[in-house]
Amino acid sequence: MSINEVLNDLVNDIDGGLAALLGDSESGMLLASAGSGLDLEVAAAGTTEFMRAKLNTMRALGLEQSIEDILVTLGDQYHIIRPIAAKPEIFIWVAVDRARSNLALARLRVKSAEQNIAL
């Protein structure tokens, strides 16, 4: 399954799915995307800065753990960010409509999608 197919499936299979992307937190580059309604180049670049800040904070705190996922709760959306375990600088970012989605199921779907991304 291609990365674009995995991202399209995420948007289509999650109730309230809006957009999804695969980004690189080392370069800030958008590697692949699906969905519409949001500027995914901006989302990839902004999430890169967010990821870098969180990793720096974890190092400063002496936390020797990896990030499983990050949830950003907005007024009408959830943004789920999940670094790829095998290559943590690469991340999946998914935006879902808060009123139409089940957050627990969306997080599980993003976790399972990670297994289908071959880098």
SULJOWO-V124766 format. One record per residue. SS is DSSP state (2 for helix, 1 for strand, 0 for the rest). PHI is phi in radians with two decimals (* if undefined). D_CENTER is the distance of its C-alpha to the mean C-alpha in whole Angstrom. Layout:
[[SS PHI D_CENTER] [SS PHI D_CENTER]]
This chain:
[[0 * 18] [0 -1.33 17] [2 -1.06 13] [2 -1.09 14] [2 -1.13 15] [2 -1.06 12] [2 -1.18 10] [2 -1.06 13] [2 -1.08 14] [2 -1.03 11] [2 -1.09 12] [2 -1.42 15] [2 -1.57 15] [0 -1.58 13] [0 -0.97 16] [0 1.38 15] [1 -1.06 12] [1 -1.91 12] [1 -2.78 10] [1 -2.57 7] [1 -2.62 7] [1 -2.01 7] [1 -2.21 8] [1 -2.03 11] [0 -1.35 11] [0 -1.42 15] [0 -1.83 16] [0 1.41 13] [0 -1.38 13] [1 -1.47 11] [1 -1.63 12] [1 -2.86 12] [1 -2.69 11] [1 -2.64 12] [1 1.66 13] [0 -2.65 15] [0 1.64 16] [0 -2.33 14] [0 -1.39 14] [2 -1.29 11] [2 -1.11 13] [2 -1.15 13] [2 -1.06 10] [2 -1.13 9] [2 -1.14 12] [2 -1.16 12] [2 -1.17 8] [2 -1.01 11] [2 -1.09 13] [2 -1.08 12] [2 -1.08 11] [2 -1.06 14] [2 -1.10 16] [2 -1.14 14] [2 -1.14 15] [2 -1.11 19] [2 -1.12 19] [2 -1.08 19] [2 -1.10 21] [2 -1.07 24] [0 -1.45 24] [0 1.31 25] [0 -1.43 22] [0 -1.76 22] [0 -2.09 18] [0 -1.84 15] [0 -1.45 12] [0 -1.41 11] [0 -2.81 8] [1 -2.22 8] [1 -2.00 9] [1 -2.00 10] [1 -1.81 13] [0 -1.87 15] [0 -1.02 18] [0 -2.22 17] [1 -2.47 13] [1 -1.95 11] [1 -2.04 7] [1 -1.92 5] [1 -2.09 3] [1 -2.34 5] [1 -1.15 7] [1 -1.29 9] [0 -0.99 12] [0 -1.28 15] [1 -2.62 14] [1 -1.10 12] [1 -1.31 12] [1 -1.70 9] [1 -2.34 6] [1 -1.73 3] [1 -2.19 2] [1 -2.31 5] [1 -1.93 8] [1 -2.29 11] [1 -1.26 15] [0 -1.09 16] [0 -1.30 19] [0 -1.83 18] [0 -1.90 16] [0 -1.83 16] [2 -1.04 13] [2 -1.08 15] [2 -1.17 15] [2 -1.11 11] [2 -1.10 10] [2 -1.12 12] [2 -1.15 11] [2 -1.14 8] [2 -1.06 10] [2 -1.23 12] [2 -1.12 11] [2 -0.97 10] [0 -1.16 14] [0 -1.66 14] [0 -1.77 13] [0 -1.77 16] [0 -1.91 16]]
